[in-house]
Amino acid sequence: MNTSYQRLMRRALIMSERGWLDVSVFRCPQCGRCYVDASWYVVELESDIECGSCHEVFNTKKQVTDRVMLKFKIDAEGKFLEAEVAKHIHLGG
């Protein structure tokens, strides 16, 4: 069955652009709450944050558990179509 919606989605995927975002996953060392933020903030700036759950202040870079490059497909109107993990980035250290 070839509905109008399916044709529209195929066309949108063909006409899509791509965007990229390097993100890091880290956990609060006190309560274990998981966070995701841009790697430039977490790794490059080595920011200290306050946990929203337990209020522990900690350094994000020291608590990173994963870092990935996300790939986004974006339609001709600049709207997100989908996202996927393009690559895991070595944490070093």
N, C-alpha and C positions, 0 to 999 in steps of 0.2 A: 504494500500500500504506500503510495507516494503522496503524502498530504502536502498542503501548502506550507505548513510549519516545517516539515522535513526539508523541503526545497529551500526555504528561507535559511534554515540552520546550515545547510551545506554551503550555500552562497556566502553566508557570514564567515564560515571557517576559511573559505577560499580567500576572501577579502580581508582576512584578519592581519593585524600587526602583532608584534611581540614586544613585551616589556620584561625587565629582569629586576629582581630584588634579592640582595644578599641578606639573609636573616640568621639570627642566632637564637637558640633555645637555652634557657638557663633556669635554675631552681633556687629558691630561697634556701639557704643552708640551715635555717631554723625550723621551718614548717614544711618545706618541700614543695610549696606552690610553684607551678610551672609558669614561665613567662616566655614570650617571643617578641623580639624587637629587631630593628635594623642593626646589622653588624657594625656599621660605622659608629653607632652609639654604644653598643655593648663591648665590642672588642677594641676598636680604634681609640675611643675616648676613655675606655676603662671606667665608665661611670659608676658611681655609688648610687643606689636607690634604696628607698624604704619599701619593704614588702607591704602590700595592701591588706594582707591577712593578719600577720603577726607583728608588723611594724619593726621588724629587724632591719637594720641598715647594713647593706653588704655591697661588695664590689662585684659588678656583673661579670667582668672578664674571668674572674677566678671561679665562677660557678657555671660556665658554659658547658652544656652536655652535647650539643650538636650545632653545626653551622651548615646551611644549605643555600644554594642558589635556586630561587624560585623563578619559573618561567610563566608568564601570563600571556594568554591570547586575548587580543583586544580588537573589537569590531571597528568598522569604519567611523562610527560615531563616538569612539573613545570609551566604550563600555566593556567591562570585563566579560569574557566568554568562558574562560576556564583557567585553572592554575595547576601547575605540577612541579614536583621537585626535579630540577634539571641535573643537579649534581650535589654531592656531599663534599664539603670543603674540609680539608685536613685541619685539625685544631692546632697542631704544632705543640711544642713544649713537651 
